[in-house]
Amino acid sequence: MDVNVRLNFMLKLSVIVLSSAGLIGCGVIPKKPTSSYGIQRFAVPEVAEKPLKFNLKAGAAEMYKVMLPATENDTPEFNCDRDGTCYANDPDFMYADMSVIKGISLNYNTQLNRIGAIWQFYGASSDQTKAGNFSQALVVGFSRDKDSNELPEIADSDPTVFNARAWSQSTSSVDIGWVGGYRLSDDWLVYGGPFVNYHDIDSSIHFEKRNNYDVFTMQQGYGLKGRQVGANIALRYDILSWLNVDVEFVSARYTMNNVSNRDSQFNFMVGTRF
């Protein structure tokens, strides 16, 4: 490759990098990559003694989005709608739980796309609990969130304006928590505890610049780490032997790139067991 051609290409590529970084910082690009996260728990520390006991539940809990930074070291935005907290997805969800062996159950949450497990290591099982029973359990879970968006081309007569054509992100989350529960009566259970959730985010942005008949593209990928620390307190009422309702309050702080945001909310769930 001729030296002049090589220098010209490197100069154009430098302009692409600087201009696209400037556009992201100034908000010209209409939408950046976002990652969803929730703050619902509903982890009951009582597991059925016999295997293949099922719980099927439905509920409502808000989800949130964080607008990811343009690079690994930039600042994320938690108020991504510029008017307040940015909500994500539908608040409705389904939750399925199945006992495997005594003290251990597996579960799946549709809203969080989360597979989890509960290990009850203290207290009576769910089908033997009475007033005054105190139970404890460890909770672990894994979830995956993916999102992408293709943006319309931004027409501009200035050749230094660049078009952010597409972005994508994949978030893997691992959480662990302790939960304790106390039976106020045979029908009322109060439970809750602390938890921590670690987020590993892979994000990429595709830039494109048109200059006359020349098209220059650049793919920018980077990784991010997030951490969510919080706790919940919940109340369950057993309406019938096969029907119950849960209400919980959760508060958690999400931290990414030394920027933190606290979210607090009430969640609701009704379920049946068989």
C-alpha positions in Angstrom: 0.0 0.0 0.0 1.3 3.4 -1.0 2.5 5.5 2.0 0.2 8.5 1.1 -2.8 6.2 0.8 -2.0 4.6 4.1 -1.7 7.9 5.9 -4.9 9.1 4.3 -6.8 6.0 5.5 -5.4 6.4 9.0 -6.4 10.0 9.1 -10.0 9.2 8.0 -10.2 6.4 10.6 -9.0 8.8 13.3 -11.7 11.3 12.3 -14.3 8.5 12.6 -13.2 7.6 16.1 -13.1 11.2 17.4 -16.3 12.3 15.7 -18.3 9.3 16.8 -17.2 9.7 20.3 -18.2 13.3 20.2 -21.6 12.5 18.8 -22.2 10.0 21.6 -21.2 12.5 24.2 -23.4 15.2 22.8 -26.5 13.0 22.4 -26.8 13.3 18.6 -27.2 9.6 18.4 -30.9 9.0 19.2 -30.4 5.8 21.2 -27.5 4.1 23.0 -27.2 0.5 24.1 -29.3 -0.3 27.2 -29.3 -3.2 29.7 -32.4 -4.3 31.7 -32.4 -5.2 35.4 -35.0 -5.9 38.0 -35.4 -5.8 41.8 -37.8 -8.6 42.6 -37.0 -11.6 44.8 -39.9 -13.6 46.2 -37.6 -16.3 47.4 -39.5 -18.2 50.1 -37.2 -20.2 52.5 -39.7 -23.1 52.8 -39.3 -26.0 50.3 -41.5 -29.1 50.0 -40.2 -32.2 51.6 -41.2 -34.5 48.7 -39.9 -34.1 45.1 -42.0 -32.9 42.1 -44.1 -30.5 44.1 -45.0 -27.6 41.9 -45.8 -23.9 42.5 -47.1 -21.8 39.6 -47.4 -18.0 40.2 -48.1 -14.8 38.4 -47.2 -11.3 39.5 -46.2 -7.7 38.7 -42.8 -6.0 39.3 -41.3 -3.1 37.4 -38.1 -3.6 35.4 -35.5 -0.8 34.7 -33.0 0.0 32.0 -29.5 1.6 32.4 -28.2 3.4 29.3 -24.7 1.9 28.8 -21.7 4.2 28.4 -20.0 4.6 25.0 -16.7 3.2 26.3 -15.6 1.1 29.2 -14.7 4.2 31.3 -17.6 6.5 30.5 -20.6 7.3 32.7 -23.8 5.2 32.5 -27.2 6.9 32.6 -29.9 5.6 34.9 -32.4 8.3 34.0 -32.3 7.4 30.3 -35.6 8.9 29.4 -34.4 12.3 30.6 -37.6 12.8 32.7 -37.1 10.1 35.4 -36.4 6.5 35.9 -36.4 4.5 32.7 -38.7 1.5 32.9 -38.3 -1.6 30.7 -40.6 -4.3 29.4 -44.0 -5.4 30.8 -44.2 -5.6 34.6 -46.2 -8.9 34.4 -44.3 -12.1 35.0 -44.8 -15.8 35.5 -42.8 -17.9 38.1 -42.6 -21.7 38.3 -41.1 -23.7 41.1 -40.4 -27.4 41.5 -39.0 -29.3 44.5 -36.2 -31.7 43.5 -35.2 -33.4 46.8 -35.8 -32.6 50.4 -34.8 -29.0 51.0 -33.9 -28.1 47.4 -36.1 -26.6 44.6 -35.5 -25.2 41.2 -37.4 -22.2 39.7 -37.7 -20.1 36.6 -38.8 -16.4 36.2 -40.1 -15.3 32.8 -39.5 -11.6 33.3 -35.9 -11.9 34.4 -35.2 -15.0 32.1 -33.7 -16.4 35.3 -33.1 -19.9 36.4 -32.6 -20.3 40.2 -32.3 -22.7 43.1 -33.3 -22.5 46.7 -31.6 -24.6 49.4 -33.5 -24.7 52.7 -31.0 -25.7 55.4 -33.0 -24.9 58.5 -36.6 -25.2 59.6 -39.6 -27.3 58.8 -40.5 -28.0 55.1 -43.4 -26.1 53.5 -45.9 -28.9 53.9 -45.1 -29.2 57.6 -44.8 -25.6 58.8 -46.8 -24.3 61.8 -46.9 -21.0 63.7 -43.6 -20.1 65.2 -41.5 -22.0 62.6 -38.3 -20.2 61.6 -36.7 -21.2 58.3 -33.5 -20.3 56.5 -32.3 -20.8 52.9 -29.6 -19.9 50.4 -30.7 -18.6 47.0 -28.7 -18.6 43.8 -29.7 -17.7 40.2 -28.4 -17.1 36.7 -30.1 -14.9 34.1 -29.4 -13.6 30.6 -30.6 -10.4 28.9 -30.1 -9.5 25.2 -31.1 -6.4 23.4 -30.3 -4.7 20.0 -31.5 -1.9 17.9 -30.9 -0.7 14.3 -31.0 3.1 13.9 -32.2 5.0 10.8 -29.6 6.7 8.8 -29.0 10.4 9.8 -29.0 12.5 6.6 -26.6 15.5 6.8 -24.7 17.5 4.3 -21.8 17.8 6.6 -19.4 14.9 5.7 -18.1 14.9 9.3 -21.4 13.7 10.7 -21.4 10.0 11.3 -24.3 7.5 11.5 -24.6 5.1 14.4 -26.3 2.3 12.5 -26.7 -0.5 15.1 -25.9 -1.6 18.6 -26.3 -4.8 20.6 -25.6 -6.0 24.2 -25.7 -9.2 26.1 -25.9 -9.2 29.9 -25.2 -12.3 32.1 -26.2 -12.0 35.7 -25.3 -14.2 38.7 -27.0 -13.6 42.1 -26.7 -15.1 45.6 -28.7 -14.3 48.7 -29.7 -15.4 52.2 -33.4 -15.5 53.2 -35.0 -16.1 56.5 -38.7 -16.7 57.3 -40.9 -16.7 60.4 -44.5 -18.1 60.6 -46.6 -15.5 62.4 -49.4 -18.1 62.3 -50.2 -21.1 60.3 -51.4 -18.9 57.4 -49.0 -15.9 57.6 -45.3 -16.0 56.8 -42.9 -13.0 56.9 -39.6 -13.5 55.0 -36.7 -11.7 53.3 -33.0 -11.0 53.4 -30.0 -9.5 51.6 -28.8 -10.4 48.1 -26.0 -9.4 45.7 -26.2 -9.6 41.9 -23.2 -9.4 39.6 -23.7 -8.3 35.9 -21.2 -9.0 33.1 -22.1 -7.0 30.0 -20.8 -7.3 26.5 -21.8 -4.3 24.3 -21.0 -3.2 20.8 -21.8 -0.2 18.6 -21.5 -0.2 14.8 -20.5 3.2 13.2 -20.8 4.2 9.6 -19.7 7.3 7.7 -20.5 8.2 4.1 -18.2 10.6 2.3 -19.2 11.0 -1.3 -19.0 7.4 -2.7 -16.7 6.2 0.1 -18.1 4.3 3.0 -16.1 3.8 6.2 -17.3 1.5 9.0 -16.0 0.8 12.5 -17.1 -1.8 15.1 -16.5 -0.8 18.7 -16.9 -3.5 21.3 -16.3 -3.4 25.1 -17.1 -5.1 28.4 -18.7 -3.7 31.5 -19.2 -4.9 35.1 -22.3 -4.0 37.2 -23.2 -4.9 40.8 -26.5 -4.8 42.5 -26.7 -5.0 46.3 -30.1 -4.9 48.2 -32.5 -6.6 50.5 -36.2 -7.4 50.6 -39.0 -7.9 53.2 -42.1 -9.9 52.2 -45.4 -11.1 53.6 -47.3 -14.2 52.4 -50.8 -15.2 53.2 -52.1 -18.7 52.6 -55.7 -18.1 51.5 -56.4 -21.8 51.0 -54.2 -24.9 51.2 -53.5 -24.5 47.5 -53.7 -20.7 47.0 -51.5 -17.9 48.4 -50.6 -14.3 47.8 -47.3 -12.5 48.4 -46.4 -8.8 48.7 -42.8 -7.6 49.0 -40.8 -4.4 49.4 -37.3 -4.4 47.7 -34.6 -1.8 47.8 -31.3 -2.2 45.9 -28.4 -0.1 44.7 -26.9 -0.7 41.2 -23.3 0.4 40.6 -21.4 0.6 37.3 -18.2 2.5 36.6 -18.4 4.1 40.1 -21.9 5.5 39.4 -24.7 4.3 41.6 -28.5 4.4 41.5 -31.0 3.2 44.1 -34.3 1.7 43.2 -37.1 0.8 45.7 -40.5 -0.7 44.9 -43.4 -2.9 46.0 -44.0 -6.2 44.1 -47.1 -8.4 44.1 -47.5 -12.1 43.3 -50.4 -14.7 43.6 -49.8 -18.4 43.2 -51.1 -22.0 43.5 -49.3 -25.2 44.5 -50.0 -28.8 43.6 
